[in-house]
Amino acid sequence: MALKLPDHSHCVHCGDPIPFGEQYCDEKCQDSFTKESKRTRIKDFAFYSTVALALVVIVYAYIL
């Protein structure tokens, strides 16, 4: 016989079960998720900027 669990969601950051419709289990998880998201966006921007700069340098070197 299967057990029926009450409707619930999982915290976006830590994955703990939380009441349905909520995203985070507490303020600490929300703050941590926000900080990590910002750090990830900065790293991604730096990576793609470096790739773009490298391509510009390669194309410029090829033209000369």
PQR file of N, CA, C, O and H, with PARSE charges and radii, in Angstrom:
ATOM      1  N   MET A   1       0.846  -1.170   0.000 -0.4000 1.5000
ATOM      2  CA  MET A   1       0.000   0.000   0.000 -0.0000 2.0000
ATOM      3  C   MET A   1       0.900   1.245   0.000  0.5500 1.7000
ATOM      4  O   MET A   1       1.789   1.372   0.842 -0.5500 1.4000
ATOM      5  N   ALA A   2       0.667   2.149  -0.935 -0.4000 1.5000
ATOM      6  CA  ALA A   2       1.492   3.343  -1.079 -0.0000 2.0000
ATOM      7  C   ALA A   2       1.061   4.423  -0.090  0.5500 1.7000
ATOM      8  O   ALA A   2      -0.126   4.612   0.174 -0.5500 1.4000
ATOM      9  H   ALA A   2      -0.056   2.046  -1.619  0.4000 1.0000
ATOM     10  N   LEU A   3       2.042   5.115   0.441 -0.4000 1.5000
ATOM     11  CA  LEU A   3       1.770   6.228   1.348 -0.0000 2.0000
ATOM     12  C   LEU A   3       1.527   7.486   0.542  0.5500 1.7000
ATOM     13  O   LEU A   3       2.217   7.732  -0.447 -0.5500 1.4000
ATOM     14  H   LEU A   3       3.007   4.961   0.226  0.4000 1.0000
ATOM     15  N   LYS A   4       0.581   8.266   0.941 -0.4000 1.5000
ATOM     16  CA  LYS A   4       0.289   9.540   0.285 -0.0000 2.0000
ATOM     17  C   LYS A   4       0.918  10.655   1.109  0.5500 1.7000
ATOM     18  O   LYS A   4       0.497  10.907   2.238 -0.5500 1.4000
ATOM     19  H   LYS A   4       0.020   8.066   1.744  0.4000 1.0000
ATOM     20  N   LEU A   5       1.921  11.323   0.552 -0.4000 1.5000
ATOM     21  CA  LEU A   5       2.566  12.447   1.234 -0.0000 2.0000
ATOM     22  C   LEU A   5       1.757  13.715   1.011  0.5500 1.7000
ATOM     23  O   LEU A   5       1.147  13.883  -0.045 -0.5500 1.4000
ATOM     24  H   LEU A   5       2.263  11.119  -0.365  0.4000 1.0000
ATOM     25  N   PRO A   6       1.746  14.597   1.982 -0.5600 1.5000
ATOM     26  CA  PRO A   6       1.051  15.882   1.775  0.2800 2.0000
ATOM     27  C   PRO A   6       1.776  16.689   0.698  0.5500 1.7000
ATOM     28  O   PRO A   6       2.975  16.518   0.474 -0.5500 1.4000
ATOM     29  N   ASP A   7       1.022  17.574   0.033 -0.4000 1.5000
ATOM     30  CA  ASP A   7       1.629  18.426  -0.990 -0.0000 2.0000
ATOM     31  C   ASP A   7       2.763  19.225  -0.373  0.5500 1.7000
ATOM     32  O   ASP A   7       2.608  19.845   0.679 -0.5500 1.4000
ATOM     33  H   ASP A   7       0.048  17.713   0.215  0.4000 1.0000
ATOM     34  N   HIS A   8       3.910  19.200  -1.050 -0.4000 1.5000
ATOM     35  CA  HIS A   8       5.070  19.932  -0.552 -0.0000 2.0000
ATOM     36  C   HIS A   8       5.990  20.285  -1.710  0.5500 1.7000
ATOM     37  O   HIS A   8       5.864  19.733  -2.803 -0.5500 1.4000
ATOM     38  H   HIS A   8       4.036  18.697  -1.905  0.4000 1.0000
ATOM     39  N   SER A   9       6.892  21.186  -1.473 -0.4000 1.5000
ATOM     40  CA  SER A   9       7.942  21.566  -2.417 -0.0000 2.0000
ATOM     41  C   SER A   9       9.275  21.259  -1.758  0.5500 1.7000
ATOM     42  O   SER A   9       9.330  20.709  -0.658 -0.5500 1.4000
ATOM     43  H   SER A   9       6.994  21.635  -0.585  0.4000 1.0000
ATOM     44  N   HIS A  10      10.346  21.622  -2.446 -0.4000 1.5000
ATOM     45  CA  HIS A  10      11.681  21.466  -1.876 -0.0000 2.0000
ATOM     46  C   HIS A  10      12.413  22.792  -1.986  0.5500 1.7000
ATOM     47  O   HIS A  10      12.263  23.515  -2.971 -0.5500 1.4000
ATOM     48  H   HIS A  10      10.301  22.068  -3.340  0.4000 1.0000
ATOM     49  N   CYS A  11      13.204  23.106  -0.969 -0.4000 1.5000
ATOM     50  CA  CYS A  11      13.981  24.341  -0.934 -0.0000 2.0000
ATOM     51  C   CYS A  11      14.887  24.392  -2.158  0.5500 1.7000
ATOM     52  O   CYS A  11      15.547  23.410  -2.494 -0.5500 1.4000
ATOM     53  H   CYS A  11      13.325  22.518  -0.169  0.4000 1.0000
ATOM     54  N   VAL A  12      14.912  25.538  -2.816 -0.4000 1.5000
ATOM     55  CA  VAL A  12      15.724  25.725  -4.016 -0.0000 2.0000
ATOM     56  C   VAL A  12      17.209  25.556  -3.700  0.5500 1.7000
ATOM     57  O   VAL A  12      17.967  25.060  -4.533 -0.5500 1.4000
ATOM     58  H   VAL A  12      14.375  26.336  -2.543  0.4000 1.0000
ATOM     59  N   HIS A  13      17.621  25.959  -2.515 -0.4000 1.5000
ATOM     60  CA  HIS A  13      19.035  25.927  -2.155 -0.0000 2.0000
ATOM     61  C   HIS A  13      19.472  24.581  -1.573  0.5500 1.7000
ATOM     62  O   HIS A  13      20.415  23.967  -2.073 -0.5500 1.4000
ATOM     63  H   HIS A  13      17.005  26.361  -1.838  0.4000 1.0000
ATOM     64  N   CYS A  14      18.794  24.123  -0.522 -0.4000 1.5000
ATOM     65  CA  CYS A  14      19.267  22.924   0.184 -0.0000 2.0000
ATOM     66  C   CYS A  14      18.474  21.664  -0.134  0.5500 1.7000
ATOM     67  O   CYS A  14      18.948  20.561   0.137 -0.5500 1.4000
ATOM     68  H   CYS A  14      18.028  24.622  -0.116  0.4000 1.0000
ATOM     69  N   GLY A  15      17.284  21.798  -0.701 -0.4000 1.5000
ATOM     70  CA  GLY A  15      16.496  20.636  -1.080 -0.0000 2.0000
ATOM     71  C   GLY A  15      15.625  20.054   0.017  0.5500 1.7000
ATOM     72  O   GLY A  15      14.980  19.029  -0.205 -0.5500 1.4000
ATOM     73  H   GLY A  15      16.899  22.694  -0.922  0.4000 1.0000
ATOM     74  N   ASP A  16      15.579  20.661   1.182 -0.4000 1.5000
ATOM     75  CA  ASP A  16      14.727  20.172   2.266 -0.0000 2.0000
ATOM     76  C   ASP A  16      13.254  20.344   1.894  0.5500 1.7000
ATOM     77  O   ASP A  16      12.904  21.293   1.192 -0.5500 1.4000
ATOM     78  H   ASP A  16      16.102  21.493   1.363  0.4000 1.0000
ATOM     79  N   PRO A  17      12.394  19.444   2.351 -0.5600 1.5000
ATOM     80  CA  PRO A  17      10.965  19.605   2.081  0.2800 2.0000
ATOM     81  C   PRO A  17      10.396  20.816   2.817  0.5500 1.7000
ATOM     82  O   PRO A  17      10.716  21.066   3.980 -0.5500 1.4000
ATOM     83  N   ILE A  18       9.543  21.564   2.109 -0.4000 1.5000
ATOM     84  CA  ILE A  18       8.920  22.760   2.668 -0.0000 2.0000
ATOM     85  C   ILE A  18       7.454  22.777   2.235  0.5500 1.7000
ATOM     86  O   ILE A  18       7.081  22.029   1.331 -0.5500 1.4000
ATOM     87  H   ILE A  18       9.283  21.361   1.165  0.4000 1.0000
ATOM     88  N   PRO A  19       6.619  23.602   2.847 -0.5600 1.5000
ATOM     89  CA  PRO A  19       5.223  23.677   2.432  0.2800 2.0000
ATOM     90  C   PRO A  19       5.096  24.047   0.953  0.5500 1.7000
ATOM     91  O   PRO A  19       5.905  24.808   0.422 -0.5500 1.4000
ATOM     92  N   PHE A  20       4.082  23.504   0.303 -0.4000 1.5000
ATOM     93  CA  PHE A  20       3.862  23.732  -1.123 -0.0000 2.0000
ATOM     94  C   PHE A  20       3.743  25.227  -1.429  0.5500 1.7000
ATOM     95  O   PHE A  20       3.060  25.963  -0.717 -0.5500 1.4000
ATOM     96  H   PHE A  20       3.425  22.886   0.735  0.4000 1.0000
ATOM     97  N   GLY A  21       4.409  25.663  -2.486 -0.4000 1.5000
ATOM     98  CA  GLY A  21       4.326  27.044  -2.934 -0.0000 2.0000
ATOM     99  C   GLY A  21       5.450  27.941  -2.446  0.5500 1.7000
ATOM    100  O   GLY A  21       5.622  29.045  -2.964 -0.5500 1.4000
ATOM    101  H   GLY A  21       4.964  25.065  -3.065  0.4000 1.0000
ATOM    102  N   GLU A  22       6.212  27.498  -1.473 -0.4000 1.5000
ATOM    103  CA  GLU A  22       7.345  28.293  -0.995 -0.0000 2.0000
ATOM    104  C   GLU A  22       8.599  27.887  -1.755  0.5500 1.7000
ATOM    105  O   GLU A  22       8.648  26.802  -2.335 -0.5500 1.4000
ATOM    106  H   GLU A  22       6.073  26.601  -1.052  0.4000 1.0000
ATOM    107  N   GLN A  23       9.612  28.747  -1.758 -0.4000 1.5000
ATOM    108  CA  GLN A  23      10.843  28.458  -2.480 -0.0000 2.0000
ATOM    109  C   GLN A  23      12.007  28.129  -1.557  0.5500 1.7000
ATOM    110  O   GLN A  23      12.866  27.327  -1.922 -0.5500 1.4000
ATOM    111  H   GLN A  23       9.572  29.628  -1.287  0.4000 1.0000
ATOM    112  N   TYR A  24      12.055  28.718  -0.386 -0.4000 1.5000
ATOM    113  CA  TYR A  24      13.185  28.548   0.527 -0.0000 2.0000
ATOM    114  C   TYR A  24      12.669  28.120   1.894  0.5500 1.7000
ATOM    115  O   TYR A  24      11.544  28.442   2.276 -0.5500 1.4000
ATOM    116  H   TYR A  24      11.357  29.369  -0.089  0.4000 1.0000
ATOM    117  N   CYS A  25      13.517  27.382   2.633 -0.4000 1.5000
ATOM    118  CA  CYS A  25      13.098  26.926   3.961 -0.0000 2.0000
ATOM    119  C   CYS A  25      13.269  28.023   5.007  0.5500 1.7000
ATOM    120  O   CYS A  25      12.543  28.037   6.000 -0.5500 1.4000
ATOM    121  H   CYS A  25      14.431  27.120   2.322  0.4000 1.0000
ATOM    122  N   ASP A  26      14.220  28.947   4.806 -0.4000 1.5000
ATOM    123  CA  ASP A  26      14.401  30.061   5.732 -0.0000 2.0000
ATOM    124  C   ASP A  26      15.209  31.166   5.061  0.5500 1.7000
ATOM    125  O   ASP A  26      15.650  31.023   3.921 -0.5500 1.4000
ATOM    126  H   ASP A  26      14.810  28.936   3.999  0.4000 1.0000
ATOM    127  N   GLU A  27      15.393  32.258   5.776 -0.4000 1.5000
ATOM    128  CA  GLU A  27      16.125  33.421   5.244 -0.0000 2.0000
ATOM    129  C   GLU A  27      17.584  33.084   4.940  0.5500 1.7000
ATOM    130  O   GLU A  27      18.161  33.603   3.985 -0.5500 1.4000
ATOM    131  H   GLU A  27      15.035  32.374   6.703  0.4000 1.0000
ATOM    132  N   LYS A  28      18.171  32.217   5.754 -0.4000 1.5000
ATOM    133  CA  LYS A  28      19.571  31.849   5.566 -0.0000 2.0000
ATOM    134  C   LYS A  28      19.781  31.185   4.193  0.5500 1.7000
ATOM    135  O   LYS A  28      20.732  31.505   3.479 -0.5500 1.4000
ATOM    136  H   LYS A  28      17.702  31.796   6.530  0.4000 1.0000
ATOM    137  N   CYS A  29      18.891  30.268   3.841 -0.4000 1.5000
ATOM    138  CA  CYS A  29      18.999  29.610   2.541 -0.0000 2.0000
ATOM    139  C   CYS A  29      18.771  30.601   1.399  0.5500 1.7000
ATOM    140  O   CYS A  29      19.451  30.537   0.375 -0.5500 1.4000
ATOM    141  H   CYS A  29      18.118  30.008   4.420  0.4000 1.0000
ATOM    142  N   GLN A  30      17.833  31.501   1.572 -0.4000 1.5000
ATOM    143  CA  GLN A  30      17.561  32.485   0.536 -0.0000 2.0000
ATOM    144  C   GLN A  30      18.772  33.392   0.324  0.5500 1.7000
ATOM    145  O   GLN A  30      19.143  33.678  -0.814 -0.5500 1.4000
ATOM    146  H   GLN A  30      17.281  31.553   2.404  0.4000 1.0000
ATOM    147  N   ASP A  31      19.390  33.845   1.423 -0.4000 1.5000
ATOM    148  CA  ASP A  31      20.578  34.695   1.316 -0.0000 2.0000
ATOM    149  C   ASP A  31      21.744  33.951   0.673  0.5500 1.7000
ATOM    150  O   ASP A  31      22.445  34.503  -0.175 -0.5500 1.4000
ATOM    151  H   ASP A  31      19.088  33.613   2.348  0.4000 1.0000
ATOM    152  N   SER A  32      21.949  32.707   1.074 -0.4000 1.5000
ATOM    153  CA  SER A  32      23.030  31.903   0.506 -0.0000 2.0000
ATOM    154  C   SER A  32      22.827  31.685  -0.987  0.5500 1.7000
ATOM    155  O   SER A  32      23.773  31.784  -1.769 -0.5500 1.4000
ATOM    156  H   SER A  32      21.380  32.259   1.763  0.4000 1.0000
ATOM    157  N   PHE A  33      21.602  31.389  -1.377 -0.4000 1.5000
ATOM    158  CA  PHE A  33      21.299  31.170  -2.786 -0.0000 2.0000
ATOM    159  C   PHE A  33      21.536  32.435  -3.596  0.5500 1.7000
ATOM    160  O   PHE A  33      22.083  32.379  -4.698 -0.5500 1.4000
ATOM    161  H   PHE A  33      20.834  31.309  -0.742  0.4000 1.0000
ATOM    162  N   THR A  34      21.123  33.580  -3.049 -0.4000 1.5000
ATOM    163  CA  THR A  34      21.317  34.855  -3.734 -0.0000 2.0000
ATOM    164  C   THR A  34      22.800  35.159  -3.923  0.5500 1.7000
ATOM    165  O   THR A  34      23.214  35.580  -5.003 -0.5500 1.4000
ATOM    166  H   THR A  34      20.679  33.626  -2.155  0.4000 1.0000
ATOM    167  N   LYS A  35      23.601  34.947  -2.881 -0.4000 1.5000
ATOM    168  CA  LYS A  35      25.042  35.195  -2.969 -0.0000 2.0000
ATOM    169  C   LYS A  35      25.705  34.269  -3.973  0.5500 1.7000
ATOM    170  O   LYS A  35      26.539  34.710  -4.764 -0.5500 1.4000
ATOM    171  H   LYS A  35      23.265  34.605  -2.004  0.4000 1.0000
ATOM    172  N   GLU A  36      25.346  32.987  -3.951 -0.4000 1.5000
ATOM    173  CA  GLU A  36      25.942  32.030  -4.888 -0.0000 2.0000
ATOM    174  C   GLU A  36      25.535  32.349  -6.325  0.5500 1.7000
ATOM    175  O   GLU A  36      26.346  32.223  -7.243 -0.5500 1.4000
ATOM    176  H   GLU A  36      24.669  32.628  -3.309  0.4000 1.0000
ATOM    177  N   SER A  37      24.285  32.760  -6.523 -0.4000 1.5000
ATOM    178  CA  SER A  37      23.825  33.116  -7.864 -0.0000 2.0000
ATOM    179  C   SER A  37      24.602  34.309  -8.408  0.5500 1.7000
ATOM    180  O   SER A  37      24.992  34.321  -9.575 -0.5500 1.4000
ATOM    181  H   SER A  37      23.626  32.862  -5.777  0.4000 1.0000
ATOM    182  N   LYS A  38      24.825  35.306  -7.565 -0.4000 1.5000
ATOM    183  CA  LYS A  38      25.579  36.491  -7.981 -0.0000 2.0000
ATOM    184  C   LYS A  38      27.016  36.106  -8.330  0.5500 1.7000
ATOM    185  O   LYS A  38      27.558  36.556  -9.339 -0.5500 1.4000
ATOM    186  H   LYS A  38      24.508  35.296  -6.617  0.4000 1.0000
ATOM    187  N   ARG A  39      27.627  35.270  -7.487 -0.4000 1.5000
ATOM    188  CA  ARG A  39      29.001  34.823  -7.729 -0.0000 2.0000
ATOM    189  C   ARG A  39      29.090  34.048  -9.050  0.5500 1.7000
ATOM    190  O   ARG A  39      30.049  34.211  -9.804 -0.5500 1.4000
ATOM    191  H   ARG A  39      27.186  34.904  -6.667  0.4000 1.0000
ATOM    192  N   THR A  40      28.093  33.211  -9.324 -0.4000 1.5000
ATOM    193  CA  THR A  40      28.073  32.429 -10.557 -0.0000 2.0000
ATOM    194  C   THR A  40      27.935  33.339 -11.779  0.5500 1.7000
ATOM    195  O   THR A  40      28.604  33.127 -12.791 -0.5500 1.4000
ATOM    196  H   THR A  40      27.314  33.079  -8.712  0.4000 1.0000
ATOM    197  N   ARG A  41      27.062  34.357 -11.686 -0.4000 1.5000
ATOM    198  CA  ARG A  41      26.904  35.294 -12.805 -0.0000 2.0000
ATOM    199  C   ARG A  41      28.208  36.033 -13.083  0.5500 1.7000
ATOM    200  O   ARG A  41      28.563  36.235 -14.245 -0.5500 1.4000
ATOM    201  H   ARG A  41      26.518  34.529 -10.864  0.4000 1.0000
ATOM    202  N   ILE A  42      28.926  36.439 -12.039 -0.4000 1.5000
ATOM    203  CA  ILE A  42      30.200  37.146 -12.210 -0.0000 2.0000
ATOM    204  C   ILE A  42      31.225  36.225 -12.868  0.5500 1.7000
ATOM    205  O   ILE A  42      31.937  36.645 -13.780 -0.5500 1.4000
ATOM    206  H   ILE A  42      28.637  36.275 -11.095  0.4000 1.0000
ATOM    207  N   LYS A  43      31.306  34.970 -12.414 -0.4000 1.5000
ATOM    208  CA  LYS A  43      32.243  34.016 -13.007 -0.0000 2.0000
ATOM    209  C   LYS A  43      31.912  33.768 -14.476  0.5500 1.7000
ATOM    210  O   LYS A  43      32.811  33.724 -15.315 -0.5500 1.4000
ATOM    211  H   LYS A  43      30.728  34.629 -11.673  0.4000 1.0000
ATOM    212  N   ASP A  44      30.627  33.606 -14.792 -0.4000 1.5000
ATOM    213  CA  ASP A  44      30.221  33.388 -16.178 -0.0000 2.0000
ATOM    214  C   ASP A  44      30.578  34.577 -17.051  0.5500 1.7000
ATOM    215  O   ASP A  44      31.077  34.405 -18.163 -0.5500 1.4000
ATOM    216  H   ASP A  44      29.896  33.642 -14.110  0.4000 1.0000
ATOM    217  N   PHE A  45      30.327  35.785 -16.555 -0.4000 1.5000
ATOM    218  CA  PHE A  45      30.664  36.987 -17.309 -0.0000 2.0000
ATOM    219  C   PHE A  45      32.167  37.064 -17.565  0.5500 1.7000
ATOM    220  O   PHE A  45      32.592  37.387 -18.674 -0.5500 1.4000
ATOM    221  H   PHE A  45      29.922  35.925 -15.651  0.4000 1.0000
ATOM    222  N   ALA A  46      32.970  36.769 -16.548 -0.4000 1.5000
ATOM    223  CA  ALA A  46      34.424  36.801 -16.705 -0.0000 2.0000
ATOM    224  C   ALA A  46      34.882  35.767 -17.727  0.5500 1.7000
ATOM    225  O   ALA A  46      35.757  36.053 -18.545 -0.5500 1.4000
ATOM    226  H   ALA A  46      32.625  36.506 -15.647  0.4000 1.0000
ATOM    227  N   PHE A  47      34.306  34.578 -17.692 -0.4000 1.5000
ATOM    228  CA  PHE A  47      34.678  33.522 -18.639 -0.0000 2.0000
ATOM    229  C   PHE A  47      34.360  33.934 -20.067  0.5500 1.7000
ATOM    230  O   PHE A  47      35.224  33.855 -20.941 -0.5500 1.4000
ATOM    231  H   PHE A  47      33.595  34.346 -17.028  0.4000 1.0000
ATOM    232  N   TYR A  48      33.118  34.378 -20.316 -0.4000 1.5000
ATOM    233  CA  TYR A  48      32.730  34.735 -21.677 -0.0000 2.0000
ATOM    234  C   TYR A  48      33.473  35.975 -22.171  0.5500 1.7000
ATOM    235  O   TYR A  48      33.757  36.085 -23.364 -0.5500 1.4000
ATOM    236  H   TYR A  48      32.417  34.442 -19.606  0.4000 1.0000
ATOM    237  N   SER A  49      33.788  36.896 -21.285 -0.4000 1.5000
ATOM    238  CA  SER A  49      34.584  38.061 -21.672 -0.0000 2.0000
ATOM    239  C   SER A  49      35.986  37.652 -22.079  0.5500 1.7000
ATOM    240  O   SER A  49      36.527  38.176 -23.053 -0.5500 1.4000
ATOM    241  H   SER A  49      33.557  36.807 -20.316  0.4000 1.0000
ATOM    242  N   THR A  50      36.581  36.722 -21.344 -0.4000 1.5000
ATOM    243  CA  THR A  50      37.921  36.222 -21.670 -0.0000 2.0000
ATOM    244  C   THR A  50      37.922  35.507 -23.016  0.5500 1.7000
ATOM    245  O   THR A  50      38.835  35.693 -23.820 -0.5500 1.4000
ATOM    246  H   THR A  50      36.141  36.296 -20.553  0.4000 1.0000
ATOM    247  N   VAL A  51      36.904  34.692 -23.261 -0.4000 1.5000
ATOM    248  CA  VAL A  51      36.800  33.991 -24.550 -0.0000 2.0000
ATOM    249  C   VAL A  51      36.657  34.995 -25.683  0.5500 1.7000
ATOM    250  O   VAL A  51      37.316  34.859 -26.714 -0.5500 1.4000
ATOM    251  H   VAL A  51      36.162  34.541 -22.608  0.4000 1.0000
ATOM    252  N   ALA A  52      35.806  36.002 -25.506 -0.4000 1.5000
ATOM    253  CA  ALA A  52      35.613  37.017 -26.545 -0.0000 2.0000
ATOM    254  C   ALA A  52      36.904  37.783 -26.804  0.5500 1.7000
ATOM    255  O   ALA A  52      37.251  38.037 -27.957 -0.5500 1.4000
ATOM    256  H   ALA A  52      35.271  36.112 -24.668  0.4000 1.0000
ATOM    257  N   LEU A  53      37.609  38.149 -25.755 -0.4000 1.5000
ATOM    258  CA  LEU A  53      38.875  38.859 -25.906 -0.0000 2.0000
ATOM    259  C   LEU A  53      39.905  37.992 -26.623  0.5500 1.7000
ATOM    260  O   LEU A  53      40.637  38.482 -27.484 -0.5500 1.4000
ATOM    261  H   LEU A  53      37.327  37.942 -24.818  0.4000 1.0000
ATOM    262  N   ALA A  54      39.966  36.720 -26.278 -0.4000 1.5000
ATOM    263  CA  ALA A  54      40.903  35.807 -26.934 -0.0000 2.0000
ATOM    264  C   ALA A  54      40.590  35.687 -28.424  0.5500 1.7000
ATOM    265  O   ALA A  54      41.500  35.664 -29.252 -0.5500 1.4000
ATOM    266  H   ALA A  54      39.372  36.322 -25.579  0.4000 1.0000
ATOM    267  N   LEU A  55      39.305  35.611 -28.765 -0.4000 1.5000
ATOM    268  CA  LEU A  55      38.931  35.535 -30.180 -0.0000 2.0000
ATOM    269  C   LEU A  55      39.315  36.808 -30.928  0.5500 1.7000
ATOM    270  O   LEU A  55      39.775  36.743 -32.068 -0.5500 1.4000
ATOM    271  H   LEU A  55      38.565  35.629 -28.092  0.4000 1.0000
ATOM    272  N   VAL A  56      39.131  37.950 -30.301 -0.4000 1.5000
ATOM    273  CA  VAL A  56      39.509  39.220 -30.933 -0.0000 2.0000
ATOM    274  C   VAL A  56      41.021  39.251 -31.160  0.5500 1.7000
ATOM    275  O   VAL A  56      41.478  39.663 -32.227 -0.5500 1.4000
ATOM    276  H   VAL A  56      38.757  38.002 -29.375  0.4000 1.0000
ATOM    277  N   VAL A  57      41.786  38.825 -30.181 -0.4000 1.5000
ATOM    278  CA  VAL A  57      43.244  38.805 -30.317 -0.0000 2.0000
ATOM    279  C   VAL A  57      43.665  37.842 -31.421  0.5500 1.7000
ATOM    280  O   VAL A  57      44.549  38.168 -32.214 -0.5500 1.4000
ATOM    281  H   VAL A  57      41.414  38.490 -29.314  0.4000 1.0000
ATOM    282  N   ILE A  58      43.057  36.679 -31.486 -0.4000 1.5000
ATOM    283  CA  ILE A  58      43.401  35.692 -32.532 -0.0000 2.0000
ATOM    284  C   ILE A  58      43.072  36.230 -33.912  0.5500 1.7000
ATOM    285  O   ILE A  58      43.878  36.113 -34.835 -0.5500 1.4000
ATOM    286  H   ILE A  58      42.339  36.414 -30.842  0.4000 1.0000
ATOM    287  N   VAL A  59      41.894  36.819 -34.057 -0.4000 1.5000
ATOM    288  CA  VAL A  59      41.502  37.385 -35.364 -0.0000 2.0000
ATOM    289  C   VAL A  59      42.432  38.524 -35.736  0.5500 1.7000
ATOM    290  O   VAL A  59      42.857  38.617 -36.888 -0.5500 1.4000
ATOM    291  H   VAL A  59      41.239  36.913 -33.307  0.4000 1.0000
ATOM    292  N   TYR A  60      42.758  39.390 -34.791 -0.4000 1.5000
ATOM    293  CA  TYR A  60      43.657  40.518 -35.060 -0.0000 2.0000
ATOM    294  C   TYR A  60      45.042  40.013 -35.450  0.5500 1.7000
ATOM    295  O   TYR A  60      45.660  40.544 -36.373 -0.5500 1.4000
ATOM    296  H   TYR A  60      42.413  39.314 -33.856  0.4000 1.0000
ATOM    297  N   ALA A  61      45.531  38.989 -34.750 -0.4000 1.5000
ATOM    298  CA  ALA A  61      46.843  38.434 -35.074 -0.0000 2.0000
ATOM    299  C   ALA A  61      46.844  37.761 -36.451  0.5500 1.7000
ATOM    300  O   ALA A  61      47.852  37.797 -37.157 -0.5500 1.4000
ATOM    301  H   ALA A  61      45.029  38.558 -34.000  0.4000 1.0000
ATOM    302  N   TYR A  62      45.742  37.159 -36.826 -0.4000 1.5000
ATOM    303  CA  TYR A  62      45.626  36.485 -38.119 -0.0000 2.0000
ATOM    304  C   TYR A  62      45.622  37.492 -39.261  0.5500 1.7000
ATOM    305  O   TYR A  62      46.178  37.231 -40.328 -0.5500 1.4000
ATOM    306  H   TYR A  62      44.924  37.129 -36.253  0.4000 1.0000
ATOM    307  N   ILE A  63      44.984  38.666 -39.031 -0.4000 1.5000
ATOM    308  CA  ILE A  63      44.891  39.700 -40.057 -0.0000 2.0000
ATOM    309  C   ILE A  63      46.271  40.293 -40.318  0.5500 1.7000
ATOM    310  O   ILE A  63      46.604  40.597 -41.464 -0.5500 1.4000
ATOM    311  H   ILE A  63      44.532  38.878 -38.165  0.4000 1.0000
ATOM    312  N   LEU A  64      47.067  40.459 -39.288 -0.4000 1.5000
ATOM    313  CA  LEU A  64      48.401  41.038 -39.457 -0.0000 2.0000
ATOM    314  C   LEU A  64      49.251  40.012 -40.083  0.5500 1.7000
ATOM    315  O   LEU A  64      50.432  40.257 -40.332 -0.5500 1.4000
ATOM    316  H   LEU A  64      46.797  40.211 -38.357  0.4000 1.0000
TER
END
